[in-house]
Amino acid sequence: MSQDAPPAGTLCTRQFLRLLESEAPAAEFEHPVQQARAAGCADPELAELETAKQAALRIRDELEQRRRHEAELAALFETATDLAGLHDLDSVLHALVRRARLLLGADVAYLTLHDPGRHDTYMRVTSGSVSPLFQQLRLGVGEGLGGLVAQHAAAYATADYFADERFRHTGVIDRGVIEEGLVAILGTPLQLGRSVIGVLFAADRRPRTFTPAEVAVLSSMAAHAAVAIDAANLLEETRTAMNELNAANKLIREHSAAVDRAAQAHRRFTELVLAGGKADQVACAVGEVLHRDVIILDADGATVAASGQDLPAAGDAVTAALAQARPGDRAARAGDLWIMPAAAGPERLGTVILQAGADLPESDQLILEWAGTVTALLLLLRRSVAEAEQRVRGELLGELLSGRRQDGESLRDRAQRLGADLDRRHVVIVADGTGRGRARARPAAAHLAATRHGLAAEHEGCTVLLLPGTDPATAARDVASSLSGAVGHPVTAAGAQAAGGPPSIAGAYREARRCLDALLSLGRRGDTATPAELGFLGLLLSDRKDVPAFLASVIGPLLRYDASKGSDLIGTLEAYYAAGGNLTRARELLHIHVNTVTQRLDRVSRLIGDGWRTGSRALETQLAIRLYRAGAQDWPGRPRQEQEDTMTK
């Protein structure tokens, strides 16, 4: 060794420091001593190296313990952090068991919990386990190492499980331990107060003696596991209590809402009854209170009111339910509909239908039943009023139609009280008896008359209406359409114009009645007409024999054309009819070219339409021309000179 070289002891000490720095295994600390011995160092130097080695190993052990302690503290800190943000107990327990296994360097770690329902212990979480049998073990009270831990509430460890006689072995547990291959097992209790709720285990597949420090670490992890389970239980209890409280609050709110709805419905129904409301107001009230669609049917199943646009009022389910629903019954369900008869005693006046599905509370069913009672009351009141008013209107109209001499002022006063003004011009509409639908036609006619400030009655087997207006044709069509919709089949109707005042009404009725009889005799059932629309037949049926109106309806366009153009289309038609429809003979009678005759006749067709050449149209046209030539001087379109000539004759 050179004089300037550092002593061998100094070199070896540096080597020990480098080994400590690199965290080398304990066996490598022998190398510096072996190298010095091989180099022939003296015994004092070797003794110094041995002392340095021992010091380095003590330092290494101290550092190893500090690192292990730091890891334990870190694991405990992480576990505490998990507990602070506890949301999922399974995740926390899995993380805790996995950390216990890593900290102790064990092959397997697992946690068992007590099952109060079965009075045994079951495997809750495992880490490192490979045996399905072991993972599904259930331990009876006092069985195995876990039973010993739970019994004494203290940690127990065994270096050789099968050689340890301190606890009771069972075949089931031993088979699971054998299949997992465990030898050394450490168990620490999970305690809540004085109760042991489970055991945390660490195990190796080789003999091992667990140190007090390892027991302390696992005990700390078990304490954290117990805290996690307790916190989870408290959280679950809190959640359960909150759910129960929320359910109670919900029930209270629902009950309060039901009471409010019932009070609101009672108030609305009372107001409707006192005000003499209508069925559509009942439907609107029920729909607003229950927030559901409602439809109300009359005794015949026809819709009288509805609060929803798409409510199905027909179908097999509703038909069957209507057939089964009897007066006095409670609301019954039919599919998604709830049906309540609106009855007065044994008579069903209508039906209230609510679209609600299967979830209609009993309180809302009660509101629906109230709606049925109110609907029955209003329909009964409406029917009574309508019958009374209809009777009064019918009596008045019957007196007017009879034609008997009566006090005109008295008739006018009675009509005025019913909303009718007999001094206005009116039309009289007579409809056939409507057969089996007469019961439905009666209220429909009364409603139509009331809404138009007229009168309606049944007279001589027909439905008769007296309505304000000057267009009997349009009125007849309107009445026929309304009555047809009410009775369900086409209705025949005829109309006539009343000149004005009570005395003219009886005559207009006779004209309309004869016109109706003519329609029925001609087989024109379901049709409408006025005397003017029946042509010359109507002229014959009319009391007034309104020749100018007949001329206007048949040849009026021709007369106006001749008067304005100075032509003679009427004369051309006369010659054509006189010639039997032969154009050549007509030309000879007129002394004009045949083409001129053809052009004039084409003009006639454009003015009064095709069909005048043959059939009833030809007869009507010839009759109109003859009446015109016979002296209809009051026709406003007749040339003045021709009128004077006729008067001279």
C-alpha positions in Angstrom: 0.0 0.0 0.0 1.5 3.4 -1.0 2.2 6.1 1.6 -0.3 8.6 0.0 -3.2 6.1 -0.3 -6.0 6.3 2.3 -6.2 3.6 4.9 -8.1 0.4 3.9 -10.6 1.1 6.7 -11.5 4.4 5.2 -12.1 2.9 1.8 -14.3 0.2 3.3 -16.3 2.7 5.3 -17.0 4.6 2.1 -18.2 1.3 0.6 -20.6 0.8 3.5 -22.0 4.3 2.9 -22.5 3.6 -0.8 -24.3 0.3 0.1 -26.6 2.3 2.5 -27.2 4.9 -0.2 -28.2 2.2 -2.7 -30.4 0.3 -0.2 -28.4 -2.9 -0.9 -29.4 -6.2 0.8 -27.8 -7.1 4.1 -25.7 -9.8 2.5 -23.7 -7.3 0.4 -22.4 -5.6 3.5 -20.0 -8.6 3.9 -18.2 -7.8 0.7 -15.9 -5.0 2.0 -14.8 -7.2 5.0 -14.1 -10.1 2.7 -12.1 -7.9 0.3 -10.0 -6.5 3.2 -9.3 -9.9 4.5 -8.3 -11.1 1.0 -6.0 -8.0 0.7 -4.1 -9.1 3.9 -5.2 -6.3 6.2 -4.1 -6.5 9.8 -6.4 -7.8 12.5 -6.9 -4.3 14.0 -8.1 -3.0 10.6 -10.4 -6.1 10.2 -11.8 -5.5 13.6 -12.5 -1.9 12.7 -14.2 -2.9 9.5 -16.4 -5.4 11.4 -17.4 -2.6 13.7 -18.2 -0.4 10.8 -20.2 -3.2 9.1 -22.3 -3.7 12.2 -23.0 0.0 12.5 -24.0 0.1 8.8 -26.3 -2.8 9.3 -27.9 -1.1 12.3 -28.3 2.0 10.2 -29.8 0.0 7.4 -32.3 -1.7 9.7 -33.3 1.7 11.2 -33.8 3.1 7.7 -35.8 0.0 6.7 -38.0 0.4 9.7 -38.5 4.1 9.0 -39.4 3.4 5.4 -41.8 0.7 6.5 -43.3 3.0 9.1 -43.7 5.7 6.4 -45.5 3.2 4.1 -47.8 2.2 7.0 -48.6 5.9 7.7 -49.2 6.6 4.0 -51.5 3.6 3.8 -53.3 4.6 6.9 -53.6 8.2 5.6 -55.0 7.0 2.2 -57.4 4.8 4.1 -58.5 7.7 6.2 -58.9 9.8 3.1 -61.1 7.1 1.6 -63.2 7.0 4.7 -63.6 10.8 4.7 -65.1 10.6 1.2 -67.0 7.4 1.8 -69.4 6.8 -1.1 -69.0 3.1 -1.9 -68.2 0.7 1.0 -67.1 -2.1 -1.3 -64.5 0.1 -2.9 -63.1 1.2 0.5 -62.9 -2.3 1.8 -61.2 -3.7 -1.3 -58.7 -0.9 -1.2 -58.1 -1.4 2.6 -57.5 -5.2 2.2 -55.2 -4.7 -0.8 -53.1 -2.2 1.2 -52.9 -4.5 4.2 -51.6 -7.3 1.9 -49.0 -5.0 0.4 -47.8 -3.5 3.8 -47.4 -6.9 5.4 -46.0 -8.5 2.2 -48.5 -11.3 2.6 -49.6 -13.6 -0.2 -53.3 -13.2 0.7 -55.4 -10.8 2.7 -59.1 -11.1 3.4 -61.9 -9.7 5.5 -64.8 -11.6 7.1 -68.0 -10.1 8.5 -70.6 -11.4 11.0 -74.1 -12.2 9.5 -76.7 -11.5 12.2 -79.4 -13.2 10.2 -77.6 -16.5 9.9 -75.5 -16.2 13.0 -72.2 -17.0 11.2 -69.4 -15.2 9.5 -68.9 -14.9 5.7 -66.1 -13.9 3.4 -66.6 -10.2 2.5 -63.4 -9.2 0.6 -60.3 -11.0 -0.6 -57.0 -9.9 -2.2 -54.6 -12.4 -3.7 -57.0 -15.4 -3.3 -57.2 -18.0 -6.1 -59.6 -20.5 -4.7 -63.4 -20.2 -5.3 -64.0 -22.5 -2.4 -62.0 -20.3 -0.1 -63.7 -17.1 -1.4 -67.1 -18.5 -0.5 -66.3 -19.8 3.0 -68.8 -19.3 5.8 -67.5 -19.8 9.4 -69.7 -20.8 12.3 -69.4 -19.1 15.7 -66.1 -20.1 17.3 -64.7 -22.0 14.3 -61.2 -21.5 12.9 -58.7 -18.8 13.8 -61.3 -16.2 13.1 -63.6 -17.7 15.7 -60.7 -17.4 18.2 -60.2 -13.8 17.3 -63.9 -12.9 17.6 -64.3 -14.8 20.9 -61.5 -13.0 22.6 -61.6 -9.7 20.7 -57.8 -9.9 20.3 -55.3 -10.5 17.5 -54.0 -14.0 17.0 -51.3 -15.4 14.7 -50.2 -18.9 13.7 -47.0 -19.8 11.9 -48.4 -23.2 10.9 -52.2 -23.3 10.7 -52.7 -27.0 10.6 -50.3 -27.6 13.5 -51.9 -25.1 15.8 -54.4 -26.6 18.3 -55.5 -23.4 19.9 -58.6 -23.1 17.8 -61.3 -25.5 16.5 -60.7 -26.9 13.1 -63.6 -27.9 10.8 -63.6 -29.9 7.6 -65.1 -27.1 5.5 -62.6 -24.4 6.7 -59.6 -26.8 6.4 -60.6 -27.7 2.9 -60.7 -24.1 1.9 -57.4 -23.3 3.6 -55.8 -26.3 1.9 -57.1 -25.3 -1.5 -55.8 -21.8 -1.1 -52.5 -23.2 0.2 -52.2 -21.1 3.3 -49.8 -21.9 6.1 -49.2 -18.8 8.3 -52.3 -16.6 9.2 -52.7 -13.5 11.2 -56.1 -12.3 12.3 -57.2 -9.0 14.0 -60.7 -8.1 15.1 -63.0 -5.4 13.7 -64.6 -3.9 16.7 -67.5 -1.4 17.2 -67.4 -0.6 20.8 -67.3 -4.0 22.6 -68.8 -5.9 19.6 -66.6 -7.8 17.1 -68.3 -7.4 13.7 -65.6 -9.2 11.7 -61.9 -10.1 11.3 -59.1 -8.8 9.0 -56.6 -11.5 8.0 -53.1 -11.6 6.4 -51.8 -15.0 5.3 -48.7 -16.6 3.6 -48.4 -19.8 1.8 -45.2 -20.6 3.7 -44.4 -20.7 7.5 -44.0 -17.2 8.8 -43.8 -15.6 12.2 -45.6 -12.2 12.3 -43.8 -9.5 14.2 -45.5 -7.3 16.8 -45.1 -4.4 14.3 -47.0 -6.3 11.6 -49.7 -7.2 14.1 -50.0 -3.5 15.0 -50.2 -2.5 11.4 -53.0 -5.0 10.6 -54.8 -4.0 13.8 -54.8 -0.4 12.6 -56.1 -1.4 9.2 -58.8 -3.4 11.0 -59.8 -0.4 13.1 -60.1 1.6 9.8 -62.2 -1.1 8.3 -64.5 -1.1 11.4 -64.9 2.7 11.0 -65.7 2.4 7.3 -68.3 -0.3 8.0 -69.8 1.8 10.9 -69.9 4.9 8.7 -71.5 3.0 5.9 -74.1 1.6 8.3 -74.8 5.0 9.7 -75.0 6.4 6.2 -77.4 3.7 5.1 -79.6 4.3 8.2 -79.6 8.0 7.5 -80.5 7.3 3.9 -83.3 5.0 5.0 -84.6 7.6 7.5 -84.4 10.3 4.8 -86.3 8.1 2.3 -88.9 7.3 4.9 -89.2 11.0 5.7 -89.4 11.9 2.0 -92.0 9.2 1.5 -94.0 10.6 4.5 -93.7 14.2 3.1 -94.7 13.0 -0.3 -97.8 11.2 1.2 -98.7 14.3 3.2 -98.3 16.5 0.0 -100.4 14.1 -2.0 -103.1 14.0 0.7 -103.0 17.8 0.9 -103.2 18.1 -2.8 -106.1 15.6 -2.9 -107.9 17.7 -0.2 -107.3 20.9 -2.2 -108.6 19.2 -5.4 -111.7 18.0 -3.6 -112.4 21.4 -2.1 -111.8 23.1 -5.4 -114.1 20.6 -7.2 -116.8 21.0 -4.5 -116.7 24.8 -4.9 -116.8 24.6 -8.7 -119.6 22.1 -8.7 -121.6 24.1 -6.2 -121.3 27.2 -8.3 -122.4 25.3 -11.4 -125.5 23.9 -9.7 -126.4 27.3 -8.3 -125.9 29.0 -11.6 -127.6 26.3 -13.6 -124.5 25.5 -15.5 -124.1 23.2 -18.6 -122.4 19.9 -19.2 -119.5 21.5 -21.0 -118.8 23.6 -17.8 -118.8 20.4 -15.8 -116.3 18.8 -18.2 -114.1 21.9 -18.1 -114.2 21.9 -14.3 -113.3 18.2 -13.9 -110.5 18.6 -16.5 -109.0 21.6 -14.8 -109.2 20.1 -11.3 -107.8 16.6 -12.2 -105.7 17.7 -15.1 -107.1 15.0 -17.3 -109.3 14.8 -20.4 -113.0 14.4 -19.8 -116.0 13.6 -22.1 -119.7 13.6 -21.2 -122.2 11.6 -23.2 -126.0 11.9 -23.2 -128.4 9.0 -22.5 -128.0 7.8 -26.2 -124.2 7.9 -26.1 -123.8 11.1 -28.1 -121.1 13.6 -27.0 -122.5 16.6 -25.3 -119.3 18.0 -23.8 -115.5 17.3 -23.8 -112.4 18.9 -22.4 -109.9 17.0 -24.6 -109.5 16.8 -28.3 -108.2 13.2 -28.6 -110.3 11.4 -25.9 -111.6 8.1 -27.4 -115.4 8.1 -26.8 -116.1 5.0 -28.7 -114.7 1.5 -28.9 -115.4 -2.0 -27.5 -114.0 -1.2 -24.1 -116.2 1.9 -23.6 -119.3 0.1 -25.1 -118.9 -2.8 -22.7 -118.3 -0.6 -19.8 -121.4 1.5 -20.6 -123.5 -1.7 -20.8 -122.2 -2.8 -17.4 -122.4 0.6 -15.7 -125.7 0.9 -13.8 -127.2 3.9 -12.1 -126.0 4.0 -8.5 -122.7 2.3 -9.2 -119.4 3.8 -8.4 -116.8 4.8 -11.0 -115.6 1.8 -13.0 -112.4 1.4 -15.0 -112.4 0.3 -18.7 -108.9 0.2 -20.0 -107.4 3.7 -19.7 -110.8 5.2 -19.1 -112.9 5.7 -15.9 -116.7 5.7 -16.4 -119.3 7.2 -14.1 -123.0 7.0 -14.9 -124.9 10.3 -14.4 -128.2 9.0 -13.1 -131.4 10.3 -11.5 -132.8 7.4 -9.6 -133.0 4.3 -11.9 -132.8 6.5 -15.1 -129.3 7.1 -16.6 -129.3 10.6 -18.1 -125.7 10.5 -19.3 -122.2 9.3 -18.6 -119.0 11.0 -17.5 -115.8 9.5 -19.0 -112.3 10.4 -17.6 -109.0 9.4 -19.3 -106.8 8.5 -16.3 -105.3 5.0 -16.7 -104.9 2.7 -13.7 -103.4 5.3 -11.3 -106.5 7.2 -10.4 -106.4 7.9 -6.6 -109.5 7.1 -4.6 -110.0 10.8 -3.8 -110.0 11.6 -7.5 -112.5 8.8 -8.1 -114.7 10.5 -5.5 -114.4 13.8 -7.5 -115.5 11.9 -10.7 -118.5 10.5 -8.8 -119.4 14.0 -7.7 -119.1 15.0 -11.3 -121.6 12.3 -12.3 -124.1 13.5 -9.7 -123.7 17.1 -10.7 -124.0 16.2 -14.4 -127.2 14.2 -13.7 -128.6 17.2 -11.8 -127.8 19.7 -14.5 -129.0 17.4 -17.3 -132.3 16.8 -15.4 -132.7 20.6 -14.9 -131.8 21.3 -18.5 -134.3 18.7 -19.7 -137.1 20.1 -17.4 -136.4 23.7 -18.6 -136.3 22.6 -22.2 -139.5 20.6 -21.9 -141.3 23.5 -20.3 -140.0 26.0 -22.8 -140.7 23.7 -25.7 -144.2 23.2 -24.5 -144.8 26.9 -24.3 -143.2 27.5 -27.7 -145.1 24.6 -29.2 -148.4 25.9 -27.8 -147.8 29.3 -29.3 -146.7 28.0 -32.7 -149.7 25.6 -32.7 -152.1 28.6 -32.3 -150.3 30.4 -35.1 -150.5 27.4 -37.5 -154.1 26.8 -36.8 -155.1 30.1 -38.5 -157.8 30.8 -35.9 -158.6 34.5 -35.3 -156.9 35.6 -32.2 -155.7 38.8 -30.6 -152.6 39.7 -32.5 -151.1 41.8 -29.8 -151.4 39.0 -27.3 -149.6 36.6 -29.7 -146.9 39.2 -30.2 -146.4 39.7 -26.4 -146.2 35.9 -25.8 -143.7 35.5 -28.6 -141.7 38.5 -27.3 -141.3 36.8 -23.9 -139.8 33.8 -25.7 -137.4 35.9 -27.7 -139.3 35.8 -31.0 -140.5 38.9 -33.0 -143.6 38.1 -35.0 -143.4 41.4 -36.9 -140.2 40.2 -38.6 -140.4 38.2 -41.8 -140.3 34.5 -41.2 -140.0 31.2 -43.0 -142.0 28.1 -42.1 -140.1 24.8 -42.3 -142.0 21.5 -42.2 -140.1 18.2 -41.8 -141.4 14.7 -41.9 -142.1 12.9 -38.6 -138.6 11.4 -38.5 -140.0 8.0 -37.6 -138.3 6.3 -34.6 -136.0 9.3 -34.2 -138.8 11.6 -33.2 -137.7 11.7 -29.6 -134.3 12.9 -30.6 -135.6 15.3 -33.3 -137.8 17.1 -30.7 -135.0 18.6 -28.6 -132.9 19.2 -31.7 -135.7 21.3 -33.3 -136.3 23.1 -30.0 -132.6 24.0 -29.7 -132.5 25.2 -33.3 -135.5 27.4 -32.8 -134.3 28.8 -29.5 -130.9 29.7 -30.9 -132.4 31.4 -33.9 -135.1 33.3 -32.0 -137.9 31.2 -33.5 -140.5 28.6 -32.5 -140.8 24.9 -32.9 -143.5 22.3 -32.4 -144.9 19.0 -33.5 -148.0 19.7 -35.6 -150.2 17.2 -37.5 -147.5 14.5 -37.3 -144.7 16.8 -38.6 -141.9 18.8 -37.0 -142.6 22.5 -37.7 -140.2 25.5 -37.2 -140.9 29.2 -37.6 -137.6 31.0 -38.1 -136.7 34.6 -38.9 -135.5 35.0 -42.5 -136.3 35.5 -46.2 -134.7 32.4 -47.7 -136.9 29.3 -47.1 -134.7 27.1 -49.3 -131.5 27.7 -47.3 -133.5 27.4 -44.0 -135.0 24.1 -45.1 -131.6 22.7 -45.9 -130.2 23.8 -42.5 -133.1 22.3 -40.6 -132.9 19.0 -42.5 -129.1 18.8 -41.8 -129.6 19.5 -38.1 -132.4 17.0 -37.7 -130.6 14.4 -39.8 -127.6 14.6 -37.5 -129.9 14.2 -34.4 -131.9 11.2 -35.6 -129.2 9.4 -37.5 -130.9 9.3 -41.0 -131.9 11.7 -43.8 -134.8 14.0 -43.1 -137.2 15.4 -45.7 -138.1 19.1 -45.3 -139.9 21.9 -47.2 -140.1 25.6 -46.6 -142.3 28.5 -47.5 -142.1 32.3 -47.0 -144.5 34.0 -44.6 -145.5 37.5 -45.9 -145.3 39.0 -42.4 -147.3 39.1 -39.2 -149.2 36.3 -37.5 -152.0 35.9 -40.1 -149.6 34.9 -42.9 -147.9 32.1 -40.9 -150.8 29.6 -41.3 -150.8 30.1 -45.1 -147.0 29.6 -45.3 -147.4 26.5 -43.2 -150.0 25.1 -45.7 -147.7 25.8 -48.6 -144.7 24.2 -47.0 -146.9 21.2 -45.9 -148.2 20.7 -49.5 -144.6 21.0 -50.8 -143.4 18.3 -48.3 -146.3 16.0 -49.4 -145.2 16.5 -53.0 -141.6 15.6 -52.2 -142.7 12.5 -50.4 -145.1 11.6 -53.3 -142.3 12.0 -55.8 -140.1 9.7 -53.8 -137.6 12.4 -53.0 -137.1 11.4 -49.4 -134.2 13.1 -47.7 -134.5 16.1 -50.1 -135.5 19.7 -49.4 -137.5 22.1 -51.6 -139.7 25.2 -51.7 -142.7 25.9 -53.9 -140.4 28.0 -56.1 -137.9 25.2 -56.5 -140.7 22.8 -57.6 -141.4 24.9 -60.7 -144.9 24.8 -62.1 -145.8 22.2 -59.5 -144.9 24.6 -56.8 -146.9 27.3 -58.6 -150.0 25.0 -58.4 -149.3 24.2 -54.8 -148.9 27.8 -53.7 -151.7 29.8 -52.2 -150.4 33.0 -53.6 -149.8 31.8 -57.2 -146.7 34.0 -57.5 -146.5 34.1 -61.3 -143.7 36.7 -61.5 -141.5 34.6 -59.2 -142.2 31.5 -61.4 -141.3 33.5 -64.6 -138.2 34.8 -62.9 -137.0 31.3 -61.9 -137.7 29.7 -65.4 -137.2 32.4 -68.1 -136.0 35.4 -66.2 -132.5 35.5 -67.8 -134.1 35.3 -71.3 -136.5 38.2 -70.6 -133.7 40.4 -69.2 -131.5 39.6 -72.2 -134.2 40.5 -74.7 -135.0 43.7 -72.8 -131.3 44.8 -72.8 -130.3 43.7 -76.3 -133.5 44.2 -78.2 -133.4 40.5 -79.2 -136.3 38.0 -79.4 -135.0 34.8 -77.7 -138.6 34.2 -76.3 -140.0 34.3 -79.8 -137.4 32.0 -81.1 -138.2 29.5 -78.3 -142.0 29.8 -79.1 -141.3 29.0 -82.8 -139.0 26.1 -81.9 -141.6 24.5 -79.6 -144.3 25.2 -82.2 -142.2 23.4 -84.9 -141.9 20.4 -82.7 -138.2 20.9 -82.3 -137.5 21.0 -86.0 -135.0 23.7 -86.9 -136.1 24.0 -90.6 -139.7 24.5 -89.7 -138.7 27.0 -87.0 -136.6 28.9 -89.5 -139.7 29.1 -91.8 -141.9 30.4 -89.0 -139.3 33.1 -88.1 -138.2 33.9 -91.6 -134.5 33.7 -90.7 -131.6 31.5 -91.7 -131.3 28.2 -89.9 -127.8 29.1 -88.6 -129.4 32.1 -86.9 -131.9 29.8 -85.2 -129.1 27.6 -84.0 -127.1 30.5 -82.6 -130.1 31.9 -80.7 -130.9 28.5 -79.2 -127.2 28.2 -78.1 -127.6 31.5 -76.4 -130.7 30.2 -74.6 -128.8 27.2 -73.3 -126.0 29.5 -72.0 -128.6 31.7 -70.2 -130.9 29.1 -68.6 -128.8 25.9 -68.8 -129.2 22.7 -70.8 -132.2 20.5 -70.4 -134.9 23.0 -71.6 -135.5 21.1 -74.8 -137.2 17.9 -73.3 -139.0 16.6 -70.2 -140.3 18.6 -67.3 -138.0 21.5 -68.1 -139.5 21.8 -71.6 -143.0 21.8 -70.0 -142.0 24.4 -67.4 -140.4 26.7 -70.1 -143.5 26.5 -72.4 -145.8 27.2 -69.4 -143.7 30.2 -68.4 -143.8 31.6 -72.0 -147.6 31.2 -72.2 -148.1 32.8 -68.8 -145.8 35.7 -69.9 -147.7 36.1 -73.2 -151.0 35.9 -71.3 -150.4 39.1 -69.5 -147.8 39.1 -66.7 -147.5 42.8 -67.0 -146.0 43.1 -63.6 -142.8 41.3 -64.7 -140.2 44.0 -64.3 -138.2 42.8 -67.4 -141.1 43.0 -69.9 -140.6 45.8 -72.5 -142.8 48.8 -71.8 -144.4 48.9 -75.2 -145.4 45.2 -74.9 -146.9 45.9 -71.5 -149.0 48.7 -72.9 -150.2 46.5 -75.8 -151.2 43.8 -73.4 -153.1 46.3 -71.2 -154.9 47.6 -74.4 -156.0 44.2 -75.3 
